[in-house]
Amino acid sequence: EPETSPNPPTHSLTLLSRADKWCNFHPSVSQSQGCDYDRWNGNRKYTVGVGERFGVSCWSVGKVVSGNNKWDYIPGWGCWISAHWTNNGCE
């Protein structure tokens, strides 16, 4: 079962390997990016700041962002973020 918090407390990090993948932005990302309600329409639900870490439970195909059509789902926030922004191997 996925983590319910995008930033789980330290004591729950031991469960992360059984749940979400621990992700952050790719090193080249220098500003906040959107986490959207879905993978297609760009309706922003949450703005993810540079340096924030978040749990990703799965990925799916969606709208192409700079040549990348993969989107990662963040269950703790209930939104999708383009894999163009996330670190390699996040999906």
Order of alpha helices (4+ residues) and beta strands (2+ residues): beta-beta-beta-beta-beta-beta-beta
